[in-house]
Amino acid sequence: AILLGVAHAAFLALCAAAGVLVSARHRTSRGALTVVVSLWFVLWVVVPRLLPAIADAAYPIPARAAFDAEVEARVRELGDSHNPDDPMFARLREETLRQHGVSRVEDLPFNYGGLVMQRAEQLTSNAYAEHRARLLDAYRNQARLVNAGAIVSPYLAIRSVSAALAGSDMAHQLEFEEQAEAFRYRLIQALNDLHINEVDTARDRYAQVNGAPSRQRIDASFFHRLPTFEFRPPRVAQALRSQAVALTAALIASLLLMAAFAWTARAARLG
């Protein structure tokens, strides 16, 4: 909160300094007002809307349907767990049977169905991570391009820094998604491990469609040991590092403004 207040104080000081500089360069208040309003419209309204459009054109983001289709296609390339004749899972079955010296999956000392689900989850998560990494690169490139506009628009700088300090910027969102996905993967694999080691193969299906269920029940104590999700938000320093481009652009803009002030003051003394 303190840093947020300091950032906004610096932003207002920068805006006031720009207004004073414009006034010092004009002989009439009407001319200064016209320039200040024009600068506000261009730097506060036009540029913050124009740069995201340019960034989206430079680094396009695929539609959700296209992204899901690409992930699904990649999963099928890696292996289809629902197809018993899939080469990857057929090889997994053969290797598992040979390793334990049996000829049927029913004779394995664990639940082979759980092993298949565990491997399928691993492949699916890997495929998703591959495509998500490329998607995140596009998002980050867009953000860097927009934040670079802070060199001409102080509004872009304070908007990015405020979002980072408030925990509502893209870096916080991505951090939450990464931690949530890591938790989801650990949870699913823990359930798959439970399936492998605690569920008998013979009792892994309902014996009849209608009537009392005959599947094996797992004691509640097993589920109490499953992990729980706790989000660990980035520290302030980490949040500010994610806005390095915006902060650098704002610093350059401030230095240019100070140089303009010094040049204006020198010209006024000489005049």
N, C-alpha and C positions, 0 to 999 in steps of 0.2 A: 504494500500500500504506500509506503514511503517512497519507494522508487517510482511508483506510478505518479505520485504527486510531483516529484522532482522532474520527471519526464514531461509532464504537462506544463509545469512552470517554465521549463526550458523551451518548449514549443511555443508558448504564448510570448516569451521574451523574443524568440526568433521572429515571430510574426510582427511584433511591435517594432523590432529593429528594421524589418523590411519596410514597414510603413513609414518610419522616420526617414529612411534612406530615400524612398520615393519622394517624400515631401521635400527633402533637401535638394533634390534634383529638379524641382519644378518651381516656377515663379508664382503660380497661382494655386489656391486650394482646389479650385475646380479641376485643373489639370491633374493634380496629385490624386484627387478622388477618382477620376476616370481611370487612371492607371491602376490604382489599388483594386478597384472593383473588377477591372479586366483581368488582373492577375489572379484574384480570388476565383473568378469564374473558370479560368483556364486551368489553374493548378489545383483547385479544390473540387471542381465538377467534371471538367473534360478529361484531364489526365488520369484521375483514378478510375474512370470508366473505359477509357481508351486502352490503357495498358493491359488490363486483363483480357480484352478481346485480342490484342496483338499476341499476348502470351499463349492464349488458347489456339490461335492459328499457327504459331511457331512450334508448340509442343501439344499436339492434339491428344485428347483423352478418349479412348474407345468407349462405346456405349456399354452399359452393363450386360446387355444380352450378348454382345460380341465377346466381352471378357469372359463370361460364363461358358460360352461355346468353345473358346480357345482352351480354357482350363479343362473342360470335359474331353476335348480332343487329345490333349496332352496326357490325361489320365488313361485314356484308352491305349495310347502308345506305350505307356509304362506297364500296363497290365489291367485286365478286366477281371475283378474278383468274382463277378456274377457268372462268368463263363468258365465252366470246369475244364474246357479244352484250351483255355488261354495259355500260350507258351510259357509266360513267366510264372503263372500259378501252377501250371502242370509241372514245371521244373522244381518249384518249391515243394510240391507234394512228393515228387520222386526223391529229392534230396532228404526230406524229412523222414520218409519211410526207410530209406537206406541208412540214414544215421542211427535210427533206433532199431534196425534189424527186423522190421515187420513188413507185411505185404498189404495191409489195409489201414486206413486212417482210424478205423474203429478200435484197432489194437494198440494205438499209441497211448502212452501213459498220461496224456493230457488231451484237452479238447482241441482238435485240429481246426474246427470252425472258428474258434477264437483267434487262433494264429493267423488264419486267412484274413479276418477282420482287422487284426493288428497291422498286418503288412499292407492291406488296402488303404488303411488310414494314413500310413506313412507315405505311400505313393501319392495319394490325393493331396496331402498337406504339402509335399514337395512340389507338385505341379502348381498348386495355388501360390506357393511362395515364389516360384520362378516368375510367374506372370505378375504377381503383386509388386515384385521388386522393380520391374520395368514401369509399372503404373506409377509407383512412388517417385521414380526418377523424373517422369514427366511432370508430376505435381511440384516437385522441388525446383525443377527448372522454371516452371511458370512463376513460382513464388519469388525466385531470385530475380527474374526479369522485372516483375512488378515492383519489388522492393528497391531495385536499382533506380526506379523513378523518383525515389526520395531525394535524389540530388537536386531535383527541380521542384518537387512538391513536398513541403514539410508535412502535409496532411498524411501522405503515404507512410512516412516514417513514424509519426505518432500513432497511426492506426495499427501498424504492425507491432510496435513496441508495447502498446497498450494491450493488444490481444495476447501477446506473449506473457506479460506480467499478470494478466487476469486468468491465464490458463485456458484461453479459448481459441488459440491459434492452431494452425495445421500441425505444428510439431507436437502439441499436447494431444491432439486427436490421434495422430499416427502412433504416438507412444501408448495411448490407451488401447488402440486396436492391436498393436503388437503384443502387449501384455495379455490382453484378452484372448488372442489367438494361441499364445503359448500356454495359457491356462486351459483353454479348451482342448488342446492337443494332449496335455498331460492327463486331463480328466478322462478323455476318451480312451487313451491307451491304458490308464489304470483300470477302467471298466473292461477293456479287452483282456488285460492280464488276469482280472478276476474271472472272466469267461474261460480263459485257458486253464487255469489252475483249480478252480472251485466248482465248475459245472461239469458233471459227467456227460460224456457224449451220448449215452443211451437215454438220458433224461433232458436232452437239449431241445426237444420238440414236444408238442402236444400229442398225446396218444390218440385223441379223437377231436373232431371239430366241435361237436356239441357235448356238453356235460362238464364235469368237474375238471379243471386243468390239472395236468399231470407233470408239468415242467418242474424242474428242481427250483426250490426256493433258496435264496441266499440270506444268511443271517444279517440283521440290520447293523451289527457291529462292523462288518466289512465296509459299509457305506459311510460310517462315521469316520473312517480313516482316510477317506478321499480328500484331496486338497480343496481348499476354499480360495476364492478369488479376492485379492487385496491389491487395489491399484496403488502403485507408487509413483506419484507425479514427479516430473523432472524438477530439479532444484532451480533456484532463480538464475544462477550462473549458466546452467544448461539452457534454460529458456532464452536468455539473452544471446547466447552463442548462436542459437538458431536464427536470430535476427541480425547476424553480423553484417549482411549486405545492406540492410536498411540503416543500421547504425553508422556504418562507414559512409554511406551516401549522405546521411544527415550531417556527419562531421565535415565532410568536404563542402557541403552547402554552407555550413556555418563559417568555415574558413574563408570561402569566397565572399560571403557577406561582410566579414570583418575586413577583408582586403578592400572591398568596395567602400566601406565606411572610411578607411584610412585614406583612400584615394580622393574621396569626396571632401574630407576634411582638409587635405593638403591643397586641393584645388580652391577651396574656399579661402584659405589663408593667402594663397598666391593671388587670388582675385581681389 
